[in-house]
Structure formats: C-alpha cells, structure tokens
C-alpha cells in the first residue's frame, strides 16, 4: 500500500511530522531572534541577544542579586564556558541554552546579566 505521507522508513514515527533539523531546513532558525539581525562572530553582547543555533563564549556574569549570581555560577555559567541557544518559547521567554553537556532554561531578564562573545 502506497501512502504519500510515509517517507523513506516504514518504521513507526519515521517520515511523518517534523523531525530534527526541520527549522533549519525551512529557514526558521531566525524565527525567534530577539534582534532584527543575528550577531556576527566576534561581536559582544548579552546572552539574551543570541538567536536559535548561535554559540557564544561567556565573558562574565554581573548581577546585583548575589543569590541569583551565585546560583548561575553553581549551574555552570562561568567565564570561558561555551553556550548554545537551543530553543525559545513562542513569546521569547524562557530560553533553553546548552552548556557543559546539559540544557538549562532561564528567563530572558537573567540572560541580560551574562556578557558573551559570539563564536558562530
């Protein structure tokens, strides 16, 4: 039986729906970009300025709330670590970032306190 919705694989879940990388294939990596343009490599800014798929090097964490600063440091957001923006909520808040082998979800207002330099 030929089913036009079935893709290459006939296994369960294969060839139907939106798989990994679909957003990049159809150009959705800029869909939830907080800025009108992506930051270029070697540009500096805040972690909240990155678009989905961009990687950056953390330059520093500054925050008036010492408890929050300490918690961010305990979760691994330290100077010199590489972070990547994986997902954003439809309204842009919260943001899911990947660092040190795990994913972390943070509010946009907390990301504004993290200085970065764009790698990709």
Backbone as ProteinMPNN parsed JSONL, in Angstrom:
{"seq_chain_A": "XXXXXXXXXXXXXXXXXXXXXXXXXXXXXXXXXXXXXXXXXXXXXXXXXXXXXXXXXXXXXXXXXXXXXXXXXXXXXXXXXXXXXXXXXXXXXXXXXXXXXXXXXXXXXXXXXXXXXXXX", "coords_chain_A": {"N_chain_A": [[0.844, -1.166, 0.0], [0.696, 2.141, -0.94], [1.507, 5.019, 0.667], [1.294, 8.384, 0.641], [2.203, 9.967, 2.667], [4.088, 8.627, 4.008], [7.497, 8.375, 4.575], [10.929, 7.67, 3.777], [11.594, 5.619, 5.635], [9.744, 2.895, 6.938], [9.19, 2.518, 9.457], [7.892, 3.117, 12.747], [6.889, 6.39, 13.287], [8.703, 7.471, 11.538], [9.412, 9.576, 8.815], [7.144, 11.081, 9.005], [5.572, 14.075, 10.09], [7.447, 16.656, 11.77], [10.788, 16.448, 11.907], [14.018, 16.34, 13.501], [16.006, 19.185, 12.895], [14.277, 20.367, 11.141], [13.501, 23.061, 11.379], [15.819, 24.45, 10.631], [16.029, 23.625, 8.003], [13.895, 24.838, 6.672], [14.397, 27.449, 7.157], [13.825, 28.537, 9.693], [15.49, 29.202, 11.747], [15.879, 31.815, 12.485], [13.488, 32.536, 13.505], [12.676, 33.183, 16.141], [14.334, 35.294, 16.869], [15.661, 37.656, 18.983], [16.628, 40.085, 18.178], [16.73, 42.306, 15.312], [18.621, 41.464, 13.559], [21.071, 38.839, 13.28], [23.723, 38.404, 15.624], [27.078, 38.836, 14.676], [30.018, 36.697, 14.337], [32.59, 37.218, 16.753], [31.449, 39.512, 17.733], [30.283, 41.319, 20.595], [27.964, 41.064, 23.303], [24.904, 40.478, 25.07], [23.7, 37.44, 26.543], [21.018, 37.237, 26.075], [20.676, 38.338, 23.584], [21.226, 36.537, 21.577], [20.376, 34.359, 18.81], [18.428, 31.442, 17.9], [20.41, 28.555, 17.711], [22.871, 29.831, 17.693], [26.216, 30.064, 18.955], [28.196, 30.954, 21.793], [30.79, 32.489, 23.761], [31.134, 32.788, 27.193], [31.742, 35.811, 28.789], [31.475, 37.055, 31.224], [29.614, 37.314, 34.324], [27.295, 39.441, 35.631], [25.471, 40.766, 38.263], [23.145, 42.295, 40.431], [21.746, 40.969, 42.366], [22.974, 38.91, 44.583], [22.451, 36.28, 45.36], [21.188, 35.153, 43.108], [23.263, 35.457, 41.257], [25.176, 33.752, 42.363], [23.815, 31.325, 42.109], [23.655, 31.068, 39.307], [26.368, 30.787, 38.735], [26.848, 28.396, 40.11], [25.372, 26.655, 38.539], [26.961, 26.392, 36.36], [27.474, 28.465, 34.605], [30.003, 30.114, 33.894], [32.911, 32.225, 33.483], [34.37, 31.84, 30.315], [33.088, 29.516, 29.467], [31.391, 27.704, 26.855], [28.324, 28.384, 25.363], [25.17, 27.473, 23.872], [22.294, 28.517, 22.169], [19.41, 26.728, 22.253], [16.541, 26.446, 22.193], [13.601, 28.542, 22.096], [10.846, 29.955, 23.78], [7.57, 30.552, 22.37], [6.872, 33.302, 22.759], [9.33, 34.254, 23.321], [10.367, 34.02, 25.87], [10.73, 31.65, 28.377], [14.253, 30.882, 27.668], [16.063, 28.224, 26.281], [19.167, 26.966, 26.898], [22.254, 25.35, 25.982], [24.905, 23.982, 27.745], [28.014, 22.747, 28.913], [27.28, 20.038, 28.476], [24.603, 19.741, 29.248], [21.159, 20.909, 29.251], [19.734, 24.051, 29.992], [17.19, 26.073, 31.258], [16.356, 29.417, 31.197], [15.183, 32.639, 32.364], [14.626, 35.513, 30.311], [15.329, 37.987, 31.395], [17.272, 37.27, 33.21], [19.231, 36.364, 31.498], [20.143, 38.708, 30.391], [22.063, 39.615, 32.08], [24.389, 38.316, 31.547], [27.376, 38.483, 29.969], [28.636, 38.044, 26.676], [30.66, 36.692, 23.954], [30.267, 36.231, 20.588], [30.579, 33.141, 18.895], [29.692, 31.542, 16.726]], "CA_chain_A": [[0.0, 0.0, 0.0], [1.483, 3.361, -1.032], [0.974, 6.134, 1.448], [2.113, 9.541, 0.267], [2.731, 10.615, 3.864], [5.156, 7.834, 4.552], [8.785, 8.732, 3.993], [11.861, 6.591, 3.457], [11.451, 4.499, 6.552], [8.373, 2.485, 7.194], [9.091, 2.34, 10.893], [6.99, 3.984, 13.49], [7.332, 7.758, 13.506], [9.665, 7.921, 10.542], [8.863, 10.117, 7.593], [5.939, 11.859, 9.266], [5.751, 15.181, 11.026], [8.642, 17.481, 11.675], [11.883, 15.831, 12.628], [15.136, 17.202, 13.883], [16.581, 19.982, 11.831], [13.26, 20.923, 10.253], [13.556, 24.519, 11.45], [16.95, 24.948, 9.848], [15.791, 23.33, 6.589], [12.955, 25.788, 6.083], [14.816, 28.803, 7.482], [13.193, 29.031, 10.907], [16.441, 29.451, 12.827], [15.75, 33.21, 12.888], [12.087, 32.785, 13.821], [12.537, 33.821, 17.444], [15.532, 36.082, 17.113], [15.25, 38.843, 19.715], [17.088, 41.277, 17.464], [16.362, 42.302, 13.895], [19.676, 40.744, 12.839], [21.891, 37.961, 14.119], [25.046, 38.911, 15.971], [28.148, 38.219, 13.888], [31.127, 36.196, 15.149], [33.494, 38.181, 17.409], [30.68, 40.613, 18.326], [29.969, 41.128, 22.001], [26.614, 41.455, 23.694], [24.368, 39.721, 26.196], [23.184, 36.135, 26.152], [19.638, 37.426, 25.621], [20.699, 38.844, 22.207], [21.508, 35.465, 20.622], [19.28, 33.69, 18.114], [18.474, 29.981, 17.995], [21.507, 27.923, 16.989], [24.136, 30.544, 17.831], [27.086, 29.693, 20.063], [28.934, 32.098, 22.315], [31.696, 32.301, 24.883], [30.741, 33.657, 28.307], [32.798, 36.741, 29.199], [31.306, 37.389, 32.629], [28.267, 37.358, 34.886], [27.146, 40.564, 36.557], [24.117, 40.801, 38.784], [23.032, 42.921, 41.745], [21.233, 39.951, 43.268], [24.096, 37.993, 44.819], [21.952, 34.898, 45.414], [20.996, 34.718, 41.727], [24.598, 35.344, 40.642], [25.78, 32.535, 42.899], [23.109, 30.189, 41.529], [24.101, 30.952, 37.913], [27.725, 30.241, 38.768], [26.74, 26.991, 40.521], [24.82, 25.879, 37.425], [27.992, 26.211, 35.347], [27.659, 29.633, 33.732], [31.208, 30.796, 34.372], [33.723, 32.844, 32.442], [35.098, 30.908, 29.46], [32.288, 28.365, 29.036], [30.687, 27.891, 25.591], [26.878, 28.13, 25.455], [24.442, 27.489, 22.605], [20.851, 28.695, 22.327], [18.748, 25.583, 21.638], [15.117, 26.683, 21.958], [12.976, 29.708, 22.718], [9.387, 29.875, 23.849], [6.968, 31.366, 21.3], [6.933, 34.731, 23.055], [10.728, 34.601, 23.537], [10.78, 33.863, 27.265], [12.146, 31.484, 28.671], [15.182, 30.444, 26.632], [16.755, 26.981, 26.619], [20.559, 27.011, 26.44], [23.034, 24.142, 26.226], [26.257, 24.23, 28.212], [28.651, 21.673, 29.683], [26.633, 18.747, 28.301], [23.204, 19.69, 29.661], [20.362, 22.059, 28.841], [19.277, 24.874, 31.104], [16.157, 27.009, 30.836], [16.461, 30.637, 32.008], [14.403, 33.803, 31.962], [15.344, 36.475, 29.478], [15.903, 39.047, 32.237], [18.503, 36.734, 33.797], [20.221, 36.264, 30.423], [20.69, 40.046, 30.12], [23.178, 39.839, 33.01], [25.517, 37.466, 31.149], [28.096, 39.041, 28.82], [29.144, 36.978, 25.796], [31.277, 36.986, 22.659], [29.686, 35.273, 19.646], [31.506, 32.251, 18.194], [29.05, 31.153, 15.449]], "C_chain_A": [[0.896, 1.237, 0.0], [0.791, 4.475, -0.268], [1.857, 7.336, 1.174], [2.709, 10.255, 1.471], [3.876, 9.836, 4.482], [6.446, 8.152, 3.821], [9.615, 7.513, 3.69], [11.635, 5.378, 4.342], [10.003, 4.154, 6.757], [8.151, 2.265, 8.68], [8.205, 3.379, 11.544], [7.607, 5.367, 13.686], [8.315, 8.271, 12.469], [8.94, 8.47, 9.327], [7.599, 10.935, 7.785], [6.268, 12.992, 10.222], [7.032, 15.942, 10.775], [9.726, 16.872, 12.534], [12.926, 16.844, 13.014], [15.652, 17.963, 12.684], [15.564, 20.604, 10.9], [13.33, 22.442, 10.227], [14.681, 25.097, 10.612], [16.715, 24.729, 8.354], [14.883, 24.367, 5.946], [13.262, 27.223, 6.501], [14.174, 29.376, 8.724], [14.189, 29.324, 12.024], [16.396, 30.898, 13.305], [14.347, 33.54, 13.384], [11.919, 33.532, 15.142], [13.801, 34.578, 17.807], [15.115, 37.374, 17.815], [15.677, 40.154, 19.056], [16.645, 41.203, 16.022], [17.4, 41.576, 13.046], [20.447, 39.872, 13.818], [23.205, 38.66, 14.45], [26.081, 38.141, 15.162], [29.225, 37.674, 14.816], [32.067, 37.327, 15.567], [32.762, 39.413, 17.959], [30.389, 40.288, 19.775], [28.572, 41.635, 22.292], [26.203, 40.693, 24.931], [23.807, 38.408, 25.675], [21.751, 36.241, 25.644], [19.561, 37.9, 24.168], [20.884, 37.745, 21.159], [20.239, 34.898, 20.014], [19.451, 32.179, 18.263], [19.615, 29.445, 17.129], [22.84, 28.628, 17.129], [24.89, 30.074, 19.076], [27.878, 30.912, 20.496], [29.804, 31.673, 23.492], [31.308, 33.281, 25.978], [31.94, 34.495, 28.738], [32.69, 37.105, 30.674], [29.842, 37.401, 33.03], [28.219, 38.516, 35.862], [25.688, 40.639, 36.97], [24.136, 41.452, 40.16], [22.536, 41.937, 42.791], [22.311, 38.881, 43.456], [23.658, 36.532, 44.862], [21.756, 34.343, 43.998], [22.341, 34.538, 41.025], [25.274, 34.048, 41.083], [25.138, 31.29, 42.282], [23.515, 29.97, 40.076], [25.503, 30.353, 37.846], [27.709, 28.76, 39.15], [26.204, 26.102, 39.4], [25.801, 25.771, 36.262], [28.186, 27.373, 34.404], [28.802, 30.459, 34.301], [31.973, 31.371, 33.189], [34.476, 31.769, 31.655], [34.301, 29.708, 28.978], [31.552, 28.712, 27.731], [29.222, 27.506, 25.789], [26.266, 28.201, 24.059], [22.958, 27.647, 22.907], [20.165, 27.577, 21.552], [17.307, 25.884, 21.264], [14.697, 27.986, 22.612], [11.477, 29.469, 22.741], [8.799, 30.788, 22.774], [7.004, 32.873, 21.551], [8.359, 35.184, 23.395], [11.222, 34.41, 24.959], [10.079, 32.648, 27.848], [12.945, 30.964, 27.47], [15.923, 29.209, 27.139], [18.159, 27.056, 26.032], [21.252, 25.696, 26.784], [24.437, 24.547, 26.644], [26.741, 23.036, 29.006], [27.901, 20.34, 29.62], [25.208, 18.648, 28.806], [22.496, 20.953, 29.203], [19.78, 22.736, 30.069], [18.286, 25.893, 30.568], [16.178, 28.217, 31.771], [15.553, 31.732, 31.474], [15.275, 34.77, 31.182], [15.99, 37.572, 30.332], [17.168, 38.575, 32.953], [19.614, 36.626, 32.753], [20.849, 37.616, 30.099], [21.891, 40.357, 31.01], [24.416, 39.011, 32.672], [26.123, 38.037, 29.876], [28.718, 37.926, 28.015], [29.91, 37.575, 24.611], [30.836, 35.88, 21.708], [30.781, 34.467, 18.964], [30.956, 31.882, 16.805], [27.755, 31.906, 15.302]], "O_chain_A": [[1.768, 1.363, 0.859], [-0.361, 4.818, -0.534], [3.055, 7.298, 1.452], [3.624, 11.065, 1.317], [4.556, 10.332, 5.38], [6.481, 8.192, 2.591], [9.082, 6.447, 3.382], [11.503, 4.254, 3.858], [9.136, 5.028, 6.751], [7.065, 1.875, 9.109], [7.831, 4.383, 10.938], [8.721, 5.49, 14.196], [8.718, 9.432, 12.539], [7.961, 7.884, 8.865], [7.038, 11.435, 6.81], [7.154, 12.864, 11.067], [7.619, 15.872, 9.695], [9.59, 16.793, 13.755], [12.734, 18.052, 12.869], [15.72, 17.424, 11.579], [15.939, 21.302, 9.958], [13.228, 23.047, 9.159], [14.508, 26.125, 9.957], [17.141, 25.538, 7.53], [15.087, 24.734, 4.789], [12.469, 28.125, 6.229], [13.99, 30.59, 8.811], [13.782, 29.661, 13.136], [16.832, 31.187, 14.419], [14.046, 34.703, 13.655], [11.087, 34.435, 15.233], [14.276, 34.498, 18.94], [14.289, 38.117, 17.283], [15.129, 41.213, 19.362], [16.228, 40.143, 15.555], [17.097, 41.125, 11.942], [20.472, 40.131, 15.021], [23.731, 39.421, 13.638], [25.964, 36.928, 14.988], [29.345, 38.125, 15.955], [32.298, 38.271, 14.811], [33.388, 40.268, 18.586], [30.263, 39.121, 20.144], [28.063, 42.524, 21.609], [27.042, 40.305, 25.744], [23.479, 38.29, 24.495], [21.32, 35.404, 24.852], [18.483, 37.867, 23.574], [20.715, 38.003, 19.967], [19.166, 34.947, 20.616], [20.499, 31.704, 18.702], [19.767, 29.831, 15.97], [23.861, 28.076, 16.72], [24.294, 29.736, 20.099], [28.193, 31.788, 19.691], [29.577, 30.64, 24.122], [31.166, 34.476, 25.72], [33.015, 33.963, 29.017], [33.693, 37.43, 31.308], [28.95, 37.487, 32.187], [29.004, 38.574, 36.809], [24.787, 40.582, 36.134], [25.034, 41.194, 40.962], [22.869, 42.058, 43.97], [22.524, 38.046, 42.576], [24.405, 35.646, 44.447], [22.116, 33.199, 43.723], [22.532, 33.575, 40.282], [25.869, 33.339, 40.271], [25.828, 30.319, 41.97], [23.701, 28.831, 39.649], [25.784, 29.51, 36.994], [28.459, 27.961, 38.589], [26.549, 24.923, 39.325], [25.494, 25.114, 35.268], [28.994, 27.279, 33.479], [28.591, 31.382, 35.087], [31.703, 31.035, 32.036], [35.132, 30.903, 32.235], [34.797, 28.945, 28.149], [31.142, 29.854, 27.524], [28.918, 26.436, 26.317], [26.773, 28.896, 23.179], [22.428, 26.984, 23.799], [20.316, 27.483, 20.334], [16.889, 25.608, 20.14], [15.336, 28.472, 23.545], [10.917, 28.856, 21.833], [9.474, 31.71, 22.317], [7.159, 33.641, 20.602], [8.58, 36.351, 23.717], [12.405, 34.624, 25.224], [8.849, 32.63, 27.807], [12.392, 30.652, 26.415], [16.355, 29.163, 28.291], [18.327, 27.192, 24.82], [20.889, 25.018, 27.745], [25.082, 25.357, 25.98], [25.956, 22.386, 29.697], [27.885, 19.593, 30.599], [24.642, 17.556, 28.795], [23.13, 21.935, 28.819], [19.39, 22.089, 31.041], [18.527, 26.509, 29.529], [16.036, 28.071, 32.985], [15.2, 31.752, 30.294], [16.49, 34.836, 31.367], [17.086, 38.034, 30.017], [18.041, 39.384, 33.268], [20.792, 36.776, 33.075], [21.967, 37.67, 29.587], [22.656, 41.274, 30.713], [25.385, 39.007, 33.431], [25.473, 38.074, 28.832], [29.263, 36.974, 28.573], [29.823, 38.766, 24.313], [31.023, 34.701, 22.01], [31.783, 35.02, 18.511], [31.694, 31.912, 15.821], [27.05, 31.736, 14.307]]}, "name": "protein", "num_of_chains": 1, "seq": "XXXXXXXXXXXXXXXXXXXXXXXXXXXXXXXXXXXXXXXXXXXXXXXXXXXXXXXXXXXXXXXXXXXXXXXXXXXXXXXXXXXXXXXXXXXXXXXXXXXXXXXXXXXXXXXXXXXXXXXX"}
